[in-house]
Amino acid sequence: MPGGRPGVRIWPVGSLLHAIADSLEARFNPVAVQGELSGFSRSASGHCYFSLKDEQGQIRCAMFRRAAGLLDFSPRDGQLVEVRGRLGVYEPRGELQLVVESMQQAGEGNLFERFVQLKNKLEAEGLFDAARKRNLPLLPTAIGVVTSLGAAALHDVVTALQRRAPHIPVVIYPASVQGAQAPEALRQALREAYERAEVDVLLLVRGGGAMEDLWAFNDEQLARLIVAAPMPVVCGVGHETDFTIADFCADLRAPTPTAAAELCAQPQKAWLGELDDLQDRLHFGVERQLQASNQRLDWAAARVSRPSHLVTRQHARLAGHAQGLRHALHTGIQHKKNALQALGLAFPQALGRAAQQHQRRLERAQLRLAPLNPTLVLQRGYAWLADMQGQAVTRVADTASGQALRATLADGEVDLTVSAARLI
């Protein structure tokens, strides 16, 4: 070709790509590859796009709808799979591409295994317990955002907050969200937010990506720092299907960064509508109170403007009270007279009944006392023996020979002298 060096072939781009594709077809296809899924996505057409990777590299893959429809599992990032397909070149971008015709599980990838192990450990310690998680403030005075200054997530969050609640200040705590230095950067941003204590709720956000892209949010120290936050933390990392350890530790998980902003800031229009309603209710209440006061004022003015009517009504009320008092006094006296008459009639009868009751009680007492009369005992031949001082003598030991005694019999007394004492 004109302008070309002798002995060197000048390839058109398309021809070179065709030649490379033919070489790959001849040398490798069909090919079987094992690797870890990364960035798996399924388009609306049913085609699937992802990468296969290991420690040494990665290759882009496409799996068209027909082959994807034969899958017997749901692929996810971090899974270790075996695929079969044909290696080729995607000419519009000049990229090496593996068109996958079948896929089967070959175990879990290293990242996913580490994720599951850490998740199980922290869950066993209670870091994910719903009981310890706090509700978001209804009306935050300031909202903090931890993310990268260059992240699309920051733009989405700020845009959502400006749209919904432009009156709420937003404080940004910048941190790297991807790479080896990201976990420490995120931890430092959280510590700064805790120390400054200038926000009521904290958003930890990042856009979507493969599992390795989001790996900074699976750091154990970061998880424990989120749990120790003095304010509620909302985690909005990745897309709705992405999960990280930070999601489980946060007080609330949002499916996207935008959703995180919407969850912590109620629309300003809603609050303004509430204020309008309260203003209307207050205005109506004040109007009602004023109307009632005006009516009372009119009534009072009418009474003051016609004092003769007021005096007449007061005289009528006094006359009614006087009549009621006289009636009550007459009725009370009559009741007392009737009561005295009734008592006068009932008193003799009650007195007679009381005398009869006492007479019967006296007779019953006499009947009970009669058997105890000592004269009856003396009439049966017994005697009451006493010394000359009147003290009763009941034992032989109380007597002495020659002692003077007095015996009381049924019809009189006999003086005696003790001649001898004998025990029975």
C-alpha positions as CSV (number, residue, x, y, z in Angstrom):
1,M,0.0,0.0,0.0
2,P,1.2,3.5,-0.7
3,G,3.2,5.0,2.2
4,G,3.7,1.6,3.8
5,R,7.1,0.2,4.6
6,P,8.4,-2.6,2.4
7,G,7.6,-6.1,3.8
8,V,5.1,-4.9,6.4
9,R,1.4,-5.6,5.8
10,I,-0.9,-2.8,6.7
11,W,-4.1,-4.2,8.3
12,P,-7.5,-2.5,8.3
13,V,-8.9,-2.7,11.8
14,G,-11.8,-4.9,10.9
15,S,-9.7,-7.3,8.9
16,L,-7.3,-7.6,11.8
17,L,-10.1,-8.3,14.3
18,H,-11.5,-10.9,11.9
19,A,-8.1,-12.6,11.6
20,I,-7.7,-12.7,15.4
21,A,-11.2,-14.1,15.8
22,D,-10.4,-16.8,13.3
23,S,-7.2,-17.7,15.1
24,L,-9.0,-17.9,18.4
25,E,-11.7,-20.1,16.8
26,A,-9.1,-22.4,15.3
27,R,-6.9,-22.8,18.4
28,F,-9.2,-22.7,21.4
29,N,-12.9,-23.3,20.6
30,P,-14.9,-24.8,22.1
31,V,-13.4,-23.8,25.5
32,A,-14.3,-24.5,29.1
33,V,-13.4,-22.0,31.8
34,Q,-13.6,-21.9,35.5
35,G,-13.7,-18.6,37.4
36,E,-15.5,-16.4,39.9
37,L,-18.6,-14.4,38.7
38,S,-18.2,-10.6,38.9
39,G,-20.6,-7.8,37.8
40,F,-23.4,-10.3,36.8
41,S,-26.4,-8.5,35.2
42,R,-29.4,-9.6,33.2
43,S,-30.8,-7.2,30.6
44,A,-34.5,-6.7,29.8
45,S,-33.9,-8.7,26.6
46,G,-32.9,-11.7,28.7
47,H,-29.2,-11.6,27.8
48,C,-26.7,-11.9,30.7
49,Y,-23.4,-10.0,30.9
50,F,-20.6,-10.6,33.4
51,S,-16.9,-11.3,33.9
52,L,-15.1,-14.4,35.0
53,K,-12.0,-13.8,37.1
54,D,-9.4,-15.3,39.2
55,E,-6.2,-14.0,40.9
56,Q,-4.4,-13.6,37.6
57,G,-7.0,-11.9,35.4
58,Q,-10.5,-11.7,34.1
59,I,-12.4,-12.0,30.9
60,R,-15.7,-10.5,29.8
61,C,-18.6,-12.8,29.0
62,A,-21.9,-12.7,27.3
63,M,-24.7,-15.3,27.7
64,F,-27.6,-14.9,25.4
65,R,-31.2,-15.4,26.3
66,R,-31.5,-19.0,24.9
67,A,-28.6,-20.3,26.9
68,A,-29.6,-18.2,30.0
69,G,-33.0,-19.7,29.9
70,L,-31.5,-23.2,30.6
71,L,-29.8,-22.1,33.9
72,D,-31.0,-24.1,36.9
73,F,-29.7,-21.6,39.5
74,S,-29.6,-17.9,40.0
75,P,-26.0,-16.7,39.4
76,R,-24.6,-14.1,41.7
77,D,-21.4,-12.3,42.2
78,G,-18.7,-14.2,44.0
79,Q,-19.9,-17.7,42.9
80,L,-17.4,-20.0,41.4
81,V,-18.7,-21.4,38.1
82,E,-17.7,-23.5,35.1
83,V,-18.7,-22.3,31.7
84,R,-18.5,-23.7,28.2
85,G,-18.6,-21.5,25.1
86,R,-16.7,-20.0,22.3
87,L,-13.9,-17.5,22.6
88,G,-14.1,-14.6,20.2
89,V,-13.7,-10.8,19.6
90,Y,-16.4,-8.3,20.1
91,E,-15.5,-6.2,17.1
92,P,-17.5,-3.0,17.9
93,R,-15.2,-2.5,21.0
94,G,-12.3,-4.7,19.9
95,E,-12.6,-6.7,23.2
96,L,-11.9,-10.3,23.9
97,Q,-15.2,-12.0,24.7
98,L,-16.4,-15.4,25.8
99,V,-19.8,-16.3,24.5
100,V,-21.1,-18.7,27.1
101,E,-23.4,-21.6,26.0
102,S,-23.7,-23.3,29.4
103,M,-22.9,-22.7,33.0
104,Q,-22.8,-24.7,36.2
105,Q,-21.9,-24.1,39.8
106,A,-18.4,-25.1,40.8
107,G,-18.6,-23.8,44.4
108,E,-18.4,-20.4,46.0
109,G,-15.7,-17.9,45.3
110,N,-13.1,-16.8,47.9
111,L,-14.7,-13.4,48.4
112,F,-18.2,-14.8,48.9
113,E,-16.8,-17.4,51.4
114,R,-15.1,-14.6,53.4
115,F,-18.3,-12.6,53.3
116,V,-20.4,-15.5,54.6
117,Q,-17.9,-16.3,57.4
118,L,-17.8,-12.7,58.6
119,K,-21.6,-12.4,58.4
120,N,-22.1,-15.5,60.5
121,K,-19.5,-14.4,63.1
122,L,-21.1,-10.9,63.5
123,E,-24.6,-12.2,63.5
124,A,-23.7,-14.7,66.3
125,E,-22.4,-11.7,68.3
126,G,-25.7,-9.9,68.0
127,L,-24.5,-7.0,65.8
128,F,-27.4,-7.5,63.4
129,D,-30.1,-7.7,66.1
130,A,-33.2,-5.6,65.2
131,A,-33.8,-4.8,68.9
132,R,-30.7,-2.6,69.1
133,K,-31.5,-0.6,65.9
134,R,-32.9,2.9,66.3
135,N,-35.6,4.7,64.4
136,L,-34.6,7.6,62.2
137,P,-35.4,11.2,63.5
138,L,-38.6,12.5,62.1
139,L,-37.2,16.0,61.6
140,P,-33.4,15.9,61.4
141,T,-31.7,19.3,61.8
142,A,-28.7,18.1,59.7
143,I,-27.8,15.0,57.6
144,G,-24.3,13.6,57.2
145,V,-23.1,11.8,54.1
146,V,-20.1,9.5,54.0
147,T,-18.9,8.7,50.5
148,S,-16.4,9.7,47.8
149,L,-16.5,13.3,46.6
150,G,-16.3,12.0,43.0
151,A,-19.0,9.3,43.4
152,A,-22.2,9.4,41.4
153,A,-23.9,8.3,44.7
154,L,-23.0,11.7,46.2
155,H,-24.7,13.6,43.4
156,D,-27.8,11.3,43.7
157,V,-28.1,11.9,47.5
158,V,-27.6,15.6,47.3
159,T,-30.0,16.0,44.5
160,A,-32.7,13.9,46.3
161,L,-32.2,16.0,49.5
162,Q,-32.3,19.3,47.7
163,R,-35.5,18.2,46.0
164,R,-37.2,16.8,49.1
165,A,-35.8,18.9,52.0
166,P,-33.8,21.9,50.8
167,H,-34.0,23.4,54.3
168,I,-31.9,20.6,55.9
169,P,-28.1,21.2,55.9
170,V,-26.0,18.4,54.4
171,V,-22.5,17.7,55.8
172,I,-20.2,15.6,53.7
173,Y,-17.5,13.5,55.2
174,P,-15.4,12.4,52.2
175,A,-13.8,8.9,52.0
176,S,-12.6,6.5,49.4
177,V,-15.2,3.8,48.7
178,Q,-13.1,1.4,46.7
179,G,-9.6,-0.1,46.9
180,A,-7.2,-1.3,49.6
181,Q,-7.3,2.1,51.4
182,A,-11.1,2.4,51.4
183,P,-11.9,0.6,54.7
184,E,-9.6,2.8,56.8
185,A,-10.8,5.9,54.9
186,L,-14.4,5.0,55.7
187,R,-13.6,4.3,59.3
188,Q,-11.8,7.7,59.6
189,A,-14.8,9.5,58.1
190,L,-17.2,7.8,60.6
191,R,-14.9,8.8,63.5
192,E,-14.8,12.4,62.4
193,A,-18.6,12.4,62.1
194,Y,-19.0,10.9,65.6
195,E,-16.5,13.4,67.1
196,R,-18.0,16.5,65.5
197,A,-21.6,15.4,66.5
198,E,-23.2,17.9,64.1
199,V,-25.7,15.7,62.4
200,D,-28.8,13.7,63.5
201,V,-28.5,10.9,61.0
202,L,-25.6,9.6,58.9
203,L,-25.8,8.2,55.3
204,L,-23.1,5.7,54.3
205,V,-23.5,5.4,50.5
206,R,-21.9,4.1,47.3
207,G,-23.1,3.2,43.8
208,G,-23.3,-0.3,42.5
209,G,-20.6,-2.6,41.4
210,A,-19.2,-6.1,41.6
211,M,-18.5,-7.8,44.9
212,E,-14.8,-6.8,44.9
213,D,-15.8,-3.2,44.2
214,L,-18.0,-3.1,47.3
215,W,-15.6,-5.1,49.4
216,A,-14.6,-2.1,51.5
217,F,-18.1,-2.2,53.1
218,N,-17.4,-5.8,54.3
219,D,-14.7,-4.8,56.7
220,E,-15.1,-6.1,60.2
221,Q,-13.7,-3.0,62.0
222,L,-16.0,-0.8,59.9
223,A,-19.0,-3.0,60.9
224,R,-18.2,-2.6,64.6
225,L,-17.7,1.1,64.2
226,I,-21.2,1.4,62.5
227,V,-22.8,-0.4,65.4
228,A,-21.1,2.0,67.9
229,A,-22.5,5.1,66.1
230,P,-24.0,7.7,68.4
231,M,-26.6,8.6,65.8
232,P,-28.7,6.4,63.5
233,V,-26.8,5.1,60.3
234,V,-28.5,4.5,57.0
235,C,-26.5,2.3,54.6
236,G,-27.3,2.6,50.9
237,V,-24.6,0.7,49.1
238,G,-24.9,-0.6,45.5
239,H,-28.2,-1.6,43.9
240,E,-31.2,-3.3,45.5
241,T,-29.7,-6.8,45.0
242,D,-26.4,-5.9,46.5
243,F,-25.7,-6.8,50.2
244,T,-22.8,-5.9,52.3
245,I,-21.9,-6.4,56.0
246,A,-22.5,-2.7,56.5
247,D,-26.1,-3.1,55.4
248,F,-26.7,-5.6,58.2
249,C,-25.0,-3.5,60.9
250,A,-26.7,-0.2,60.0
251,D,-29.9,0.9,61.7
252,L,-31.6,0.9,58.3
253,R,-30.7,-0.5,54.9
254,A,-31.7,1.4,51.8
255,P,-31.8,-0.3,48.4
256,T,-29.9,2.6,46.7
257,P,-28.2,5.8,47.7
258,T,-31.2,7.8,46.5
259,A,-33.5,5.7,48.6
260,A,-31.3,6.3,51.6
261,A,-31.7,10.1,51.2
262,E,-35.5,9.7,50.7
263,L,-35.9,7.6,53.8
264,C,-34.2,10.1,56.2
265,A,-35.8,13.3,54.8
266,Q,-39.6,13.8,54.5
267,P,-40.6,16.0,51.6
268,Q,-40.8,19.7,52.5
269,K,-44.1,20.0,50.7
270,A,-45.7,17.4,53.0
271,W,-44.6,19.4,56.1
272,L,-45.7,22.7,54.5
273,G,-49.1,21.1,53.8
274,E,-49.2,20.0,57.5
275,L,-48.4,23.6,58.5
276,D,-51.1,24.9,56.2
277,D,-53.6,22.5,57.8
278,L,-52.6,23.6,61.3
279,Q,-52.9,27.2,60.3
280,D,-56.4,26.6,58.9
281,R,-57.4,24.8,62.1
282,L,-55.9,27.6,64.3
283,H,-57.7,30.3,62.2
284,F,-61.0,28.4,62.5
285,G,-60.5,28.0,66.3
286,V,-59.7,31.6,66.8
287,E,-62.7,32.7,64.7
288,R,-65.0,30.4,66.7
289,Q,-63.7,31.8,70.0
290,L,-64.2,35.3,68.7
291,Q,-67.8,34.6,67.6
292,A,-68.6,33.0,71.0
293,S,-67.1,36.0,72.8
294,N,-69.0,38.4,70.6
295,Q,-72.2,36.7,71.4
296,R,-71.5,36.9,75.1
297,L,-70.6,40.5,74.7
298,D,-73.9,41.2,72.9
299,W,-75.8,39.5,75.6
300,A,-74.0,41.4,78.4
301,A,-74.5,44.7,76.5
302,A,-78.2,44.0,76.2
303,R,-78.5,43.3,79.9
304,V,-76.6,46.5,80.8
305,S,-78.6,48.6,78.3
306,R,-81.9,47.6,80.0
307,P,-81.3,47.5,83.8
308,S,-85.0,47.6,84.6
309,H,-85.4,44.2,83.0
310,L,-82.6,42.9,85.1
311,V,-84.1,44.3,88.3
312,T,-87.5,42.8,87.4
313,R,-86.0,39.4,86.8
314,Q,-84.1,39.7,90.1
315,H,-87.3,40.6,91.9
316,A,-89.1,37.7,90.4
317,R,-86.3,35.3,91.4
318,L,-86.3,36.7,95.0
319,A,-90.1,36.3,95.2
320,G,-89.8,32.7,94.0
321,H,-87.1,32.0,96.5
322,A,-89.2,33.6,99.3
323,Q,-92.3,31.5,98.4
324,G,-90.2,28.4,98.2
325,L,-88.7,29.2,101.7
326,R,-92.1,29.7,103.2
327,H,-93.4,26.5,101.7
328,A,-90.4,24.6,102.9
329,L,-90.7,26.0,106.4
330,H,-94.4,25.2,106.6
331,T,-93.9,21.7,105.3
332,G,-91.0,21.1,107.7
333,I,-93.1,22.2,110.8
334,Q,-96.0,20.0,109.7
335,H,-93.7,17.1,109.3
336,K,-92.3,17.6,112.8
337,K,-95.8,17.9,114.3
338,N,-96.9,14.7,112.6
339,A,-93.8,13.0,113.9
340,L,-94.5,14.2,117.5
341,Q,-98.0,13.0,117.4
342,A,-96.9,9.6,116.2
343,L,-94.4,9.4,119.0
344,G,-97.1,10.4,121.5
345,L,-99.3,7.6,120.4
346,A,-96.5,5.1,120.3
347,F,-94.9,5.9,123.6
348,P,-97.4,4.3,126.0
349,Q,-97.6,1.2,124.0
350,A,-93.8,1.0,123.8
351,L,-93.5,1.6,127.6
352,G,-96.0,-1.2,128.3
353,R,-94.2,-3.6,126.1
354,A,-90.9,-2.7,127.7
355,A,-92.3,-3.2,131.3
356,Q,-93.7,-6.6,130.2
357,Q,-90.3,-7.6,128.8
358,H,-88.5,-6.6,132.0
359,Q,-91.1,-8.5,134.1
360,R,-90.6,-11.7,132.1
361,R,-86.8,-11.3,132.4
362,L,-87.1,-10.9,136.2
363,E,-89.3,-14.0,136.5
364,R,-86.8,-16.0,134.4
365,A,-84.0,-14.8,136.7
366,Q,-85.9,-15.8,139.8
367,L,-86.5,-19.3,138.4
368,R,-82.7,-19.6,137.7
369,L,-81.8,-18.3,141.2
370,A,-84.2,-20.4,143.2
371,P,-82.2,-23.7,143.0
372,L,-79.2,-21.8,144.4
373,N,-81.1,-20.6,147.6
374,P,-79.0,-22.0,150.6
375,T,-82.2,-22.4,152.8
376,L,-83.4,-25.2,150.6
377,V,-80.2,-27.1,151.3
378,L,-80.6,-26.5,155.1
379,Q,-84.1,-27.9,154.9
380,R,-82.7,-31.1,153.6
381,G,-80.8,-31.6,156.9
382,Y,-77.6,-29.8,156.3
383,A,-76.2,-27.0,158.5
384,W,-74.0,-24.0,158.0
385,L,-71.0,-24.2,160.5
386,A,-69.1,-21.0,161.4
387,D,-66.8,-19.8,164.2
388,M,-68.0,-17.1,166.5
389,Q,-66.6,-14.4,164.1
390,G,-68.8,-15.7,161.3
391,Q,-66.1,-17.3,159.3
392,A,-67.2,-20.6,157.6
393,V,-65.7,-23.8,158.9
394,T,-65.4,-26.4,156.2
395,R,-62.5,-28.6,157.3
396,V,-61.7,-30.5,160.5
397,A,-58.2,-29.0,160.5
398,D,-59.8,-25.5,161.1
399,T,-61.3,-26.6,164.5
400,A,-59.8,-27.3,167.9
401,S,-61.0,-29.1,171.1
402,G,-63.1,-26.7,173.2
403,Q,-63.6,-24.3,170.3
404,A,-67.0,-22.5,170.2
405,L,-68.9,-22.8,167.0
406,R,-72.3,-21.8,165.7
407,A,-74.4,-24.0,163.4
408,T,-77.2,-22.4,161.3
409,L,-80.1,-24.7,160.7
410,A,-83.3,-24.4,158.7
411,D,-85.2,-22.6,161.5
412,G,-82.5,-21.0,163.6
413,E,-79.0,-21.2,165.1
414,V,-77.3,-23.5,167.7
415,D,-74.1,-22.7,169.6
416,L,-71.7,-25.7,169.9
417,T,-68.5,-26.6,171.6
418,V,-66.0,-28.9,169.9
419,S,-65.3,-31.9,172.2
420,A,-63.2,-33.9,169.7
421,A,-62.1,-33.7,166.0
422,R,-62.0,-36.8,163.8
423,L,-61.0,-37.1,160.1
424,I,-63.1,-39.2,157.8
